[in-house]
Amino acid sequence: MPYGKSCAKPTILAQSSEIMSIVVPTYSDHPFMVACDQLSHGGGWTIFLRRTDGSEDFNRDWIDYKHGFGKLQNEFFLGLDKLHAMTSAEAQELLVLLEDHGAERRYQMYDNFRIGSEKEAYALESLGLTSGNAGEALALHLGQKFTTRDRDNDRHGDNCAVTYSSAWWYNSCHDSHLAGNYGDNSSGKGILWATFKGHNYSLKGAQMMIRPRRQETTSPDVGI
């Protein structure tokens, strides 16, 4: 059967499904499973990070972030190799959805999201223009390489992934940290977006997702 290249181009059978198979030729000729969001901001989003309940440990080594981990139906990270392949194949929009423990929801969109290859330490190469009501919390991380507890690529004297107990595109160190410890409100270790709830508030839910860039954008229906 033919496969789409992203959630924006599903097969007829998968149009209404959250979980589907896609093929990204720059990654592999073999299909892999992804989770889709077909509701927020016109749909077509391929989710690459989802936080919901703390059931998955995100404080992991480089190899886990390279290949991905977790359960697509719940908490997971798709994998940096796949993310690089998808963002380098064509221009991608990034949508970040956030929810606090009082059910307040915010979003932030970027119109040109791209990360580098493993040789480039999966650096956050581009964000593009941004809009939304969560506030700009990724600009500090633009141009930064990915850091894990066993691979220190940040600009701090210590390993930020060790200090803050999880991986991220750390600078020295962070304004956002959606791979943080679930429910941890101490000293920037939680799931945080500084311009929404500050550094010491761990969010209830978060999603990061991409789709091929569209000509026009509208405010998304924020849902997690």
TORGU-737055 format. One line per field, with one value per atom (N, C-alpha, C): y, z, x; residue in three letters. Coordinates in nm, 4 decimals. Layout:
BEGIN
yy [Y,...] $
zz [Z,...] $
xx [X,...] $
rest [ALA,...] $
// end
This chain:
BEGIN
yy [-0.1190,0.0000,0.1248,0.2344,0.3585,0.4246,0.4949,0.5649,0.7145,0.7949,0.9374,0.9697,1.0944,1.1380,1.2085,1.2369,1.3030,1.2930,1.3420,1.3440,1.4415,1.5315,1.6260,1.5602,1.4420,1.3713,1.2259,1.2035,1.0663,0.9910,0.8588,0.7783,0.7933,0.7535,0.7650,0.6895,0.5722,0.4906,0.5536,0.6390,0.6936,0.8381,0.8942,1.0360,1.0740,0.9839,1.0163,0.9488,0.8861,0.8126,0.9002,0.8812,0.9529,0.8842,0.7525,0.6773,0.6267,0.6528,0.6073,0.5814,0.5169,0.4886,0.5880,0.6366,0.7247,0.6758,0.7245,0.6975,0.8308,0.8518,0.9705,0.9221,0.9340,0.8750,0.9180,1.0411,1.0862,1.0201,0.9522,0.8762,0.7276,0.6709,0.5284,0.4999,0.3928,0.3485,0.2685,0.2375,0.1583,0.2501,0.2155,0.2991,0.2934,0.3990,0.3993,0.4671,0.4377,0.4864,0.6260,0.7095,0.8426,0.8707,0.9677,1.0164,1.1492,1.1663,1.2850,1.3666,1.4949,1.5839,1.6440,1.6001,1.6476,1.7519,1.8027,1.8983,2.0388,2.0500,2.1816,2.2547,2.3789,2.4679,2.4035,2.3444,2.2885,2.1485,2.0921,1.9542,1.9354,1.8095,1.7751,1.7736,1.7768,1.7850,1.6468,1.6304,1.5116,1.5448,1.4776,1.5060,1.4413,1.5186,1.4563,1.4550,1.5302,1.5229,1.5416,1.4523,1.4665,1.4324,1.5214,1.5013,1.5072,1.4073,1.4011,1.3661,1.2727,1.2210,1.1726,1.1880,1.1446,0.9964,0.9247,0.7792,0.7388,0.8315,0.8014,0.8816,0.8167,0.8830,0.9528,1.0848,1.1609,1.1920,1.1539,1.1742,1.0551,1.0622,0.9482,0.9869,0.8834,0.9019,0.9449,0.9834,1.0302,0.9295,0.8025,0.7003,0.6921,0.7121,0.7077,0.8262,0.9429,1.0598,1.0515,0.9885,0.9683,0.8851,0.7751,0.6819,0.7027,0.7664,0.7872,0.6845,0.7163,0.6279,0.6628,0.5746,0.5980,0.5329,0.5637,0.5075,0.6184,0.5987,0.7020,0.7419,0.6512,0.6810,0.7724,0.7903,0.8680,0.9548,0.9334,1.0137,0.9517,1.0366,0.9838,1.0971,1.0576,1.1445,1.0678,1.1269,1.0551,1.0129,1.0952,1.0628,1.1722,1.2079,1.3177,1.2853,1.1593,1.1228,1.1460,1.1041,1.1238,1.2722,1.3444,1.4869,1.5630,1.5285,1.5917,1.5616,1.4360,1.3981,1.4746,1.4873,1.5544,1.7048,1.7664,1.9116,1.9540,1.8634,1.8971,1.8679,1.7830,1.7467,1.8612,1.9341,2.0504,2.1393,2.2664,2.3627,2.3198,2.3310,2.2849,2.3966,2.3981,2.4799,2.3993,2.4674,2.4056,2.4650,2.3794,2.4238,2.3637,2.4489,2.4071,2.4315,2.3265,2.3367,2.3117,2.3958,2.3891,2.3943,2.3254,2.3301,2.3291,2.4205,2.4209,2.3367,2.3322,2.2462,2.3069,2.4272,2.4886,2.4852,2.4032,2.3841,2.5060,2.5969,2.7077,2.6577,2.6886,2.6392,2.7551,2.7363,2.8363,2.7669,2.8475,2.7926,2.8908,2.8395,2.9225,2.8530,2.9291,2.8733,2.9378,2.8570,2.9029,2.8558,2.9416,2.9087,2.8480,2.8233,2.7613,2.6853,2.5707,2.4906,2.3877,2.3823,2.2857,2.2514,2.1233,2.0823,2.0142,2.0185,1.9624,1.8115,1.7561,1.6126,1.5739,1.4452,1.4014,1.4585,1.4703,1.5289,1.6724,1.7379,1.8755,1.8792,1.7611,1.7460,1.7894,1.7685,1.7995,1.9426,2.0356,2.1752,2.2314,2.3186,2.3885,2.5005,2.4709,2.5590,2.6750,2.6553,2.7595,2.7512,2.8672,2.8773,2.9581,3.0589,3.1451,3.2451,3.2982,3.3934,3.3205,3.3906,3.3262,3.4077,3.3388,3.4025,3.3109,3.3675,3.2862,3.3599,3.2916,3.3555,3.2924,3.1996,3.1401,3.2215,3.3014,3.3811,3.3109,3.3892,3.3380,3.2785,3.1458,3.0790,2.9849,2.9935,2.9107,2.9914,3.1237,3.2058,3.1846,3.1688,3.1451,3.0185,2.9249,2.7943,2.7863,2.8900,2.8907,2.8800,2.7875,2.7653,2.6705,2.6264,2.5413,2.3936,2.3209,2.1769,2.1040,1.9817,1.9025,1.8439,1.8449,1.7935,1.6902,1.5787,1.4764,1.4565,1.3748,1.3543,1.2918,1.2212,1.1585,1.2260,1.3400,1.4131,1.5630,1.6284,1.7693,1.8594,1.9250,2.0168,2.1596,2.1870,2.3197,2.4201,2.5437,2.6519,2.6852,2.5996,2.6188,2.5427,2.5838,2.5148,2.3728,2.3499,2.2155,2.1636,2.0364,1.9767,2.0124,2.0946,2.1381,2.0210,1.9163,1.8003,1.7253,1.7306,1.6709,1.7621,1.8905,1.9870,1.9894,1.9836,1.9959,1.8646,1.7564,1.6200,1.5779,1.6363,1.5868,1.6579,1.6062,1.6572,1.7785,1.8574,1.9709,2.0410,2.1395,2.2258,2.3374,2.3000,2.3958,2.4993,2.6199,2.7240,2.7249,2.8156,2.8215,2.8757,2.8186,2.6877,2.6991,2.7441,2.7300,2.8304,2.8570,2.9290,2.8375,2.7218,2.6196,2.4841,2.3878,2.2567,2.1570,2.1233,2.0383,1.8906,1.8580,1.7209,1.7065,1.8046,1.8046,1.7009,1.6982,1.6022,1.6393,1.5441,1.5705,1.6001,1.7112,1.7456,1.8037,1.8274,1.8794,2.0320,2.1012,2.2476,2.3113,2.2332,2.2839,2.3296,2.4535,2.5054,2.4712,2.4875,2.4708,2.3293,2.2310,2.0912,2.0334,2.1053,2.0520,2.0766,2.0499,2.0767,2.2247,2.3055,2.4501,2.5245,2.6358,2.7356,2.8696,2.9295,3.0392,3.1563,3.1859,3.3006,3.2711,3.1477,3.1123,3.1068,3.0205,3.0033,3.0172,3.0590,3.0771,2.9502,2.9610,2.8507,2.7464,2.7807,2.6897,2.6389,2.6215,2.5652,2.4549,2.3335,2.2207,2.2034,2.2147,2.2106,2.0731,2.0717,1.9463,1.8727,1.9473,1.8838,1.9702,1.9055,1.9768,1.8886,1.9517,1.8833,1.9733,1.9111,1.9785,1.9002,1.9703,1.8993,1.9852,1.9174,1.9844,1.9445,2.0299,1.9963,2.0791,2.0360,2.1161,2.2559,2.3551,2.4940,2.5300,2.5979,2.6430,2.7919,2.8379,2.9781,3.0708,3.0313,3.1163,3.0417,3.1120,3.0507,3.1276,3.0581,3.1198,3.0709,3.1330,3.0922,2.9521,2.8619,2.7236,2.7071,2.6047,2.5634,2.4860,2.5452,2.4872,2.3703,2.2515,2.1334,2.0393,1.9694,1.8730,1.7373] $
zz [0.0000,0.0000,0.0000,-0.0619,-0.0608,0.0758,0.1108,0.2386,0.2142,0.3026,0.2983,0.3563,0.3374,0.3896,0.5244,0.5649,0.6931,0.7252,0.8414,0.8783,0.7922,0.7227,0.6337,0.5029,0.4755,0.3514,0.3817,0.4560,0.4933,0.3773,0.3845,0.2900,0.3223,0.2302,0.2517,0.3766,0.3992,0.5141,0.6460,0.6427,0.7667,0.7939,0.7119,0.7240,0.8600,0.9234,1.0516,1.1689,1.1435,1.2477,1.3136,1.4435,1.5115,1.4861,1.4803,1.4575,1.3143,1.2423,1.1038,1.0680,0.9542,0.9040,0.7944,0.7964,0.6914,0.6449,0.5298,0.4783,0.4493,0.5067,0.4797,0.4108,0.2768,0.2023,0.2509,0.3005,0.3490,0.4806,0.5427,0.6656,0.6349,0.5671,0.5363,0.4322,0.3548,0.2610,0.3308,0.4565,0.5326,0.6122,0.6215,0.6959,0.8458,0.9143,1.0603,1.1088,1.2335,1.2898,1.3502,1.3329,1.3929,1.4532,1.5425,1.5988,1.5323,1.4967,1.4241,1.5064,1.4798,1.5321,1.4109,1.3876,1.2732,1.3139,1.4366,1.4865,1.5057,1.5662,1.5977,1.4716,1.4599,1.3533,1.2148,1.1823,1.0494,1.0315,1.1341,1.1275,1.0420,1.0185,0.9387,1.0157,1.1494,1.2322,1.2685,1.2568,1.3049,1.4410,1.5450,1.6811,1.7033,1.7554,1.7842,1.9331,2.0142,2.1596,2.2231,2.3177,2.3899,2.5371,2.6237,2.7684,2.8211,2.9003,2.9490,3.0965,3.1461,3.2811,3.3561,3.2983,3.3665,3.3597,3.2722,3.2636,3.1951,3.1241,3.0510,3.1094,3.1259,3.1744,3.0576,3.0635,2.9566,2.9877,3.1030,3.1362,3.0832,2.9565,2.8847,2.8149,2.7652,2.6953,2.5504,2.4867,2.3478,2.2545,2.2679,2.1755,2.1778,2.2943,2.3039,2.2324,2.2483,2.1782,2.0283,1.9893,1.8474,1.7798,1.8429,1.7813,1.8255,1.9394,1.9899,2.0950,2.1715,2.2799,2.3211,2.3999,2.4538,2.3718,2.4067,2.3417,2.2690,2.1396,2.0583,2.1094,2.1787,2.2301,2.3523,2.4087,2.5320,2.5284,2.6182,2.6208,2.5328,2.4538,2.3664,2.3103,2.2548,2.1714,2.0437,1.9286,1.8013,1.7628,1.7920,1.7574,1.6734,1.7061,1.6390,1.4954,1.4663,1.3275,1.2384,1.2833,1.2058,1.1943,1.3040,1.3038,1.2086,1.2071,1.1122,0.9685,0.9397,0.8038,0.7577,0.8439,0.8063,0.7901,0.8773,0.8696,0.7624,0.7182,0.6123,0.4740,0.4657,0.3367,0.2780,0.3634,0.3203,0.4411,0.4141,0.5222,0.6091,0.7402,0.8351,0.9303,0.9615,1.0708,1.1994,1.3102,1.4425,1.5235,1.5862,1.6771,1.8142,1.9146,2.0533,2.1278,2.1885,2.2682,2.4144,2.5014,2.6444,2.7264,2.8403,2.9313,3.0755,3.1581,3.2985,3.3802,3.5098,3.5951,3.6267,3.5786,3.5915,3.4626,3.3665,3.2361,3.1445,3.1758,3.0835,2.9737,2.8497,2.7360,2.6557,2.6107,2.5297,2.4112,2.3105,2.1951,2.1490,2.0775,2.0084,1.8779,1.7692,1.6376,1.5798,1.5081,1.4371,1.2926,1.1963,1.0569,0.9771,1.0421,0.9680,1.0639,1.1102,1.2103,1.1419,1.1830,1.1232,1.2239,1.2292,1.3110,1.2229,1.2674,1.1929,1.2079,1.1451,1.1479,1.2761,1.2933,1.4116,1.4110,1.2927,1.2849,1.3370,1.3265,1.3748,1.5136,1.5778,1.7126,1.7180,1.6051,1.5959,1.6390,1.5981,1.6384,1.5927,1.6720,1.6370,1.5399,1.4106,1.3086,1.2717,1.2817,1.2376,1.3138,1.3377,1.3957,1.3075,1.2396,1.1568,1.2398,1.1806,1.2493,1.3482,1.4538,1.5569,1.5889,1.6347,1.6792,1.7805,1.8624,1.9605,2.0913,2.1904,2.3193,2.4352,2.4035,2.5084,2.5334,2.4341,2.4462,2.3861,2.3517,2.2866,2.3896,2.3869,2.4825,2.4138,2.2817,2.2090,2.1522,2.1467,2.0842,2.1489,2.2808,2.3513,2.3025,2.2502,2.2116,2.0635,1.9873,1.8450,1.8230,1.7377,1.7084,1.8041,1.9073,2.0088,1.9718,2.0078,1.9857,2.0933,2.0626,2.1580,2.2628,2.3872,2.4986,2.5771,2.6088,2.6959,2.8147,2.9086,3.0286,2.9962,2.8812,2.8437,2.7240,2.6798,2.5662,2.5899,2.6386,2.6782,2.5617,2.5017,2.3903,2.4209,2.5464,2.5787,2.6032,2.6338,2.6498,2.7963,2.8841,3.0276,3.0715,3.1819,3.2339,3.2771,3.3243,3.3607,3.2535,3.2642,3.1715,3.2170,3.1385,3.1758,3.1857,3.1058,3.1104,3.2425,3.3025,3.4352,3.5418,3.5307,3.6289,3.6324,3.5137,3.5056,3.4717,3.4799,3.4803,3.3532,3.2397,3.1129,2.9961,2.8769,2.7554,2.6991,2.6159,2.5471,2.4608,2.3835,2.3075,2.4006,2.4997,2.6018,2.5461,2.5958,2.5750,2.7016,2.7928,2.9210,3.0335,3.0642,3.0175,2.9352,2.9938,2.9192,2.9565,2.8551,2.8736,2.8464,2.7910,2.7695,2.7963,2.8324,2.8726,2.8739,2.7562,2.7492,2.7661,2.7798,2.8123,2.9609,3.0405,3.1826,3.2635,3.3931,3.4838,3.5083,3.4877,3.5077,3.6553,3.6804,3.8164,3.9042,3.8486,3.9270,3.9156,4.0213,4.0207,4.0777,4.0962,4.1599,4.0592,4.0697,4.0033,3.8558,3.7803,3.6360,3.5865,3.6678,3.6260,3.5635,3.5723,3.5236,3.3758,3.3329,3.1961,3.1906,3.1380,3.1514,3.0186,3.0182,2.9108,2.9837,2.9955,3.0900,3.0697,2.9457,2.9191,2.9478,2.9805,3.0187,3.1702,3.2369,3.3813,3.4579,3.3900,3.4582,3.4638,3.5278,3.5325,3.6391,3.7343,3.8472,3.8532,3.7357,3.7255,3.6209,3.6606,3.5677,3.5098,3.3791,3.3108,3.3174,3.3052,3.3046,3.1721,3.0624,2.9313,2.8313,2.7325,2.6271,2.5038,2.3879,2.2608,2.1715,2.0949,1.9885,1.8614,1.7545,1.6317,1.5092,1.3973,1.2736,1.1592,1.0584,0.9314,0.8225,0.6965,0.5873,0.5884,0.5687,0.5827,0.4821,0.5317,0.4491,0.4214,0.3174,0.2778,0.3811,0.4343,0.5290,0.6590,0.7705,0.9010,0.9771,1.0622,1.1487,1.2897,1.3862,1.5252,1.5463,1.6025,1.6199,1.7312,1.7176,1.8278,1.9238,2.0362,2.1251,2.2012,2.1828,2.2551,2.2756,2.3847,2.4147,2.4384] $
xx [0.0836,0.0000,0.0876,0.0413,0.1192,0.1132,0.2201,0.2257,0.2428,0.1848,0.2093,0.3456,0.3896,0.5189,0.5076,0.3853,0.3614,0.2140,0.1750,0.0333,-0.0456,0.0245,-0.0428,-0.0843,-0.0285,-0.0598,-0.0926,-0.2016,-0.2368,-0.2991,-0.2950,-0.3708,-0.5186,-0.6050,-0.7491,-0.7911,-0.7323,-0.7697,-0.7268,-0.6253,-0.5692,-0.6096,-0.6988,-0.7313,-0.7873,-0.8614,-0.9230,-0.8527,-0.7380,-0.6671,-0.5614,-0.5425,-0.4352,-0.3015,-0.2992,-0.1761,-0.1749,-0.0670,-0.0575,0.0883,0.1091,0.2435,0.2788,0.4021,0.4509,0.5880,0.6299,0.7640,0.8316,0.9483,1.0291,1.1561,1.1647,1.2765,1.4142,1.4268,1.5573,1.5957,1.4994,1.5276,1.5410,1.4405,1.4395,1.3322,1.3525,1.2494,1.1409,1.1625,1.0663,0.9735,0.8469,0.7522,0.7763,0.7373,0.7375,0.6099,0.5750,0.4499,0.4683,0.3654,0.3651,0.2278,0.2231,0.0969,0.0635,-0.0633,-0.1081,-0.2075,-0.2111,-0.3147,-0.3856,-0.5090,-0.5862,-0.6901,-0.6815,-0.7804,-0.7234,-0.6078,-0.5511,-0.5068,-0.5486,-0.5013,-0.5064,-0.6193,-0.6371,-0.5840,-0.5228,-0.4755,-0.3517,-0.3182,-0.2016,-0.0713,-0.0792,0.0411,0.0946,0.2252,0.2950,0.3555,0.3083,0.3540,0.4911,0.5872,0.7173,0.7516,0.6773,0.6930,0.5564,0.5242,0.3980,0.4183,0.3688,0.3721,0.2288,0.1915,0.0538,0.0416,0.1243,0.0994,0.2229,0.3404,0.4620,0.4901,0.4208,0.4383,0.5682,0.6317,0.7547,0.8708,0.9856,1.1063,1.1754,1.1891,1.2537,1.4004,1.4491,1.5903,1.6692,1.7063,1.7645,1.8944,1.9631,2.0894,2.0671,2.1769,2.1769,2.1115,2.1444,2.0946,1.9424,1.8812,1.7353,1.6716,1.7295,1.6761,1.7027,1.8096,1.8389,1.7296,1.6913,1.5963,1.4523,1.4304,1.2956,1.2569,1.1519,1.1090,0.9661,0.9069,0.7737,0.6640,0.5401,0.4214,0.3466,0.3220,0.2592,0.1217,0.0550,-0.0784,-0.0738,0.0461,0.0557,0.1816,0.2756,0.3975,0.5059,0.5727,0.6786,0.7634,0.8786,0.9607,0.9891,0.9595,0.9651,1.1062,1.2051,1.3433,1.4071,1.5300,1.5986,1.6364,1.6688,1.6982,1.5770,1.4605,1.3376,1.3051,1.3218,1.2908,1.3824,1.5102,1.6022,1.5608,1.5285,1.4904,1.3670,1.2690,1.1446,1.1638,1.2428,1.2589,1.3585,1.4435,1.5384,1.4821,1.3795,1.3210,1.2387,1.1660,1.0885,1.0608,1.0328,1.0105,0.8931,0.9106,0.8096,0.7676,0.6390,0.5883,0.5968,0.6185,0.6173,0.5034,0.4240,0.3190,0.3447,0.3507,0.3692,0.2383,0.1836,0.0615,0.0947,0.0440,0.0746,-0.0539,-0.0540,-0.1676,-0.1180,-0.1719,-0.1333,-0.2310,-0.2114,-0.2937,-0.4303,-0.4545,-0.5855,-0.6644,-0.6178,-0.6830,-0.6706,-0.5775,-0.5502,-0.4574,-0.4938,-0.4170,-0.3590,-0.2378,-0.1684,-0.1012,-0.0650,0.0064,0.1129,0.2108,0.3077,0.3434,0.3449,0.3749,0.5006,0.5784,0.6977,0.6859,0.7238,0.6922,0.8071,0.9217,1.0326,1.1242,1.0762,1.1475,1.2364,1.3621,1.4557,1.5643,1.6020,1.7164,1.8207,1.9449,2.0555,2.0670,2.1694,2.1951,2.2680,2.2922,2.3662,2.5081,2.5696,2.7033,2.7040,2.5891,2.5739,2.5110,2.5070,2.4507,2.3047,2.2348,2.0912,2.0609,2.1470,2.1310,1.9968,1.9404,1.8169,1.8537,1.8457,1.9009,1.8094,1.6795,1.5870,1.4557,1.3962,1.2621,1.1683,1.2214,1.1383,1.0603,0.9534,0.8672,0.7784,0.7396,0.6587,0.5348,0.4307,0.3074,0.2416,0.1528,0.0832,0.0657,0.0080,-0.0181,0.0593,0.1505,0.2342,0.3599,0.3988,0.5201,0.6408,0.7412,0.8620,0.9572,0.9710,1.0601,1.1580,1.1683,1.2647,1.3808,1.3681,1.4720,1.6086,1.6114,1.7377,1.8068,1.7293,1.7817,1.8200,1.7874,1.8180,1.9683,2.0084,2.1491,2.2184,2.1475,2.2094,2.2014,2.3043,2.3092,2.2293,2.1904,2.1137,2.2079,2.1634,2.2435,2.1647,2.2304,2.1734,2.2676,2.2279,2.3101,2.4454,2.4543,2.5810,2.6483,2.5946,2.6535,2.6351,2.7391,2.7312,2.7700,2.6704,2.6940,2.6493,2.6146,2.5618,2.6744,2.6358,2.7329,2.7604,2.7140,2.7357,2.8605,2.9189,3.0369,3.0071,2.8847,2.8398,2.7445,2.7091,2.6131,2.4715,2.4018,2.2670,2.1701,2.1919,2.1028,2.1157,2.2331,2.2529,2.1925,2.2192,2.1681,2.0163,1.9534,1.8075,1.7377,1.8123,1.7562,1.6841,1.7207,1.6668,1.7339,1.7110,1.7745,1.7004,1.7726,1.7100,1.8142,1.7679,1.8589,1.9067,1.9846,2.0274,2.1249,2.1103,2.2095,2.2950,2.2604,2.3334,2.2426,2.1260,2.0783,1.9476,1.8305,1.7059,1.5966,1.5114,1.3855,1.2664,1.2943,1.1916,1.2543,1.1693,1.2222,1.1067,1.0564,0.9374,0.9693,1.0973,1.1381,1.1698,1.1311,1.1633,1.0881,1.1162,1.0527,0.9072,0.8189,0.6768,0.6488,0.5789,0.5390,0.6479,0.7665,0.8789,0.8834,0.8472,0.8439,0.9703,1.0740,1.1956,1.3000,1.3401,1.4612,1.4724,1.3655,1.3719,1.3840,1.3496,1.3631,1.2362,1.1260,0.9993,0.9759,0.8525,0.8090,0.7731,0.8625,0.8432,0.8496,0.7786,0.7818,0.7831,0.9004,0.9213,0.8260,0.7886,0.7019,0.5554,0.5233,0.3864,0.3727,0.4481,0.4330,0.5646,0.6692,0.7958,0.8800,0.9956,1.0918,1.0602,0.9766,0.9535,0.8098,0.7506,0.6157,0.6191,0.5840,0.5831,0.4431,0.4321,0.3035,0.2383,0.1072,0.0322,0.0484,0.0507,0.0593,0.1328,0.1945,0.2657,0.2767,0.2691,0.2939,0.3778,0.4670,0.5394,0.5129,0.4762,0.4414,0.4714,0.4912,0.5299,0.4382,0.4351,0.3704,0.4368,0.4291,0.4834,0.4218,0.5049,0.4609,0.3523,0.2508,0.1399,0.1536,0.0837,0.0936,0.0325,-0.0847,-0.1546,-0.1742,-0.1690,-0.1907,-0.2968,-0.3696,-0.4691,-0.4457,-0.5096,-0.4917,-0.5448,-0.4645,-0.5075,-0.6087,-0.6914,-0.7763,-0.6882,-0.6555,-0.5560,-0.6153,-0.5562,-0.5999,-0.4841,-0.4838,-0.3771,-0.4399] $
rest [MET,MET,MET,PRO,PRO,PRO,TYR,TYR,TYR,GLY,GLY,GLY,LYS,LYS,LYS,SER,SER,SER,CYS,CYS,CYS,ALA,ALA,ALA,LYS,LYS,LYS,PRO,PRO,PRO,THR,THR,THR,ILE,ILE,ILE,LEU,LEU,LEU,ALA,ALA,ALA,GLN,GLN,GLN,SER,SER,SER,SER,SER,SER,GLU,GLU,GLU,ILE,ILE,ILE,MET,MET,MET,SER,SER,SER,ILE,ILE,ILE,VAL,VAL,VAL,VAL,VAL,VAL,PRO,PRO,PRO,THR,THR,THR,TYR,TYR,TYR,SER,SER,SER,ASP,ASP,ASP,HIS,HIS,HIS,PRO,PRO,PRO,PHE,PHE,PHE,MET,MET,MET,VAL,VAL,VAL,ALA,ALA,ALA,CYS,CYS,CYS,ASP,ASP,ASP,GLN,GLN,GLN,LEU,LEU,LEU,SER,SER,SER,HIS,HIS,HIS,GLY,GLY,GLY,GLY,GLY,GLY,GLY,GLY,GLY,TRP,TRP,TRP,THR,THR,THR,ILE,ILE,ILE,PHE,PHE,PHE,LEU,LEU,LEU,ARG,ARG,ARG,ARG,ARG,ARG,THR,THR,THR,ASP,ASP,ASP,GLY,GLY,GLY,SER,SER,SER,GLU,GLU,GLU,ASP,ASP,ASP,PHE,PHE,PHE,ASN,ASN,ASN,ARG,ARG,ARG,ASP,ASP,ASP,TRP,TRP,TRP,ILE,ILE,ILE,ASP,ASP,ASP,TYR,TYR,TYR,LYS,LYS,LYS,HIS,HIS,HIS,GLY,GLY,GLY,PHE,PHE,PHE,GLY,GLY,GLY,LYS,LYS,LYS,LEU,LEU,LEU,GLN,GLN,GLN,ASN,ASN,ASN,GLU,GLU,GLU,PHE,PHE,PHE,PHE,PHE,PHE,LEU,LEU,LEU,GLY,GLY,GLY,LEU,LEU,LEU,ASP,ASP,ASP,LYS,LYS,LYS,LEU,LEU,LEU,HIS,HIS,HIS,ALA,ALA,ALA,MET,MET,MET,THR,THR,THR,SER,SER,SER,ALA,ALA,ALA,GLU,GLU,GLU,ALA,ALA,ALA,GLN,GLN,GLN,GLU,GLU,GLU,LEU,LEU,LEU,LEU,LEU,LEU,VAL,VAL,VAL,LEU,LEU,LEU,LEU,LEU,LEU,GLU,GLU,GLU,ASP,ASP,ASP,HIS,HIS,HIS,GLY,GLY,GLY,ALA,ALA,ALA,GLU,GLU,GLU,ARG,ARG,ARG,ARG,ARG,ARG,TYR,TYR,TYR,GLN,GLN,GLN,MET,MET,MET,TYR,TYR,TYR,ASP,ASP,ASP,ASN,ASN,ASN,PHE,PHE,PHE,ARG,ARG,ARG,ILE,ILE,ILE,GLY,GLY,GLY,SER,SER,SER,GLU,GLU,GLU,LYS,LYS,LYS,GLU,GLU,GLU,ALA,ALA,ALA,TYR,TYR,TYR,ALA,ALA,ALA,LEU,LEU,LEU,GLU,GLU,GLU,SER,SER,SER,LEU,LEU,LEU,GLY,GLY,GLY,LEU,LEU,LEU,THR,THR,THR,SER,SER,SER,GLY,GLY,GLY,ASN,ASN,ASN,ALA,ALA,ALA,GLY,GLY,GLY,GLU,GLU,GLU,ALA,ALA,ALA,LEU,LEU,LEU,ALA,ALA,ALA,LEU,LEU,LEU,HIS,HIS,HIS,LEU,LEU,LEU,GLY,GLY,GLY,GLN,GLN,GLN,LYS,LYS,LYS,PHE,PHE,PHE,THR,THR,THR,THR,THR,THR,ARG,ARG,ARG,ASP,ASP,ASP,ARG,ARG,ARG,ASP,ASP,ASP,ASN,ASN,ASN,ASP,ASP,ASP,ARG,ARG,ARG,HIS,HIS,HIS,GLY,GLY,GLY,ASP,ASP,ASP,ASN,ASN,ASN,CYS,CYS,CYS,ALA,ALA,ALA,VAL,VAL,VAL,THR,THR,THR,TYR,TYR,TYR,SER,SER,SER,SER,SER,SER,ALA,ALA,ALA,TRP,TRP,TRP,TRP,TRP,TRP,TYR,TYR,TYR,ASN,ASN,ASN,SER,SER,SER,CYS,CYS,CYS,HIS,HIS,HIS,ASP,ASP,ASP,SER,SER,SER,HIS,HIS,HIS,LEU,LEU,LEU,ALA,ALA,ALA,GLY,GLY,GLY,ASN,ASN,ASN,TYR,TYR,TYR,GLY,GLY,GLY,ASP,ASP,ASP,ASN,ASN,ASN,SER,SER,SER,SER,SER,SER,GLY,GLY,GLY,LYS,LYS,LYS,GLY,GLY,GLY,ILE,ILE,ILE,LEU,LEU,LEU,TRP,TRP,TRP,ALA,ALA,ALA,THR,THR,THR,PHE,PHE,PHE,LYS,LYS,LYS,GLY,GLY,GLY,HIS,HIS,HIS,ASN,ASN,ASN,TYR,TYR,TYR,SER,SER,SER,LEU,LEU,LEU,LYS,LYS,LYS,GLY,GLY,GLY,ALA,ALA,ALA,GLN,GLN,GLN,MET,MET,MET,MET,MET,MET,ILE,ILE,ILE,ARG,ARG,ARG,PRO,PRO,PRO,ARG,ARG,ARG,ARG,ARG,ARG,GLN,GLN,GLN,GLU,GLU,GLU,THR,THR,THR,THR,THR,THR,SER,SER,SER,PRO,PRO,PRO,ASP,ASP,ASP,VAL,VAL,VAL,GLY,GLY,GLY,ILE,ILE,ILE] $
// end
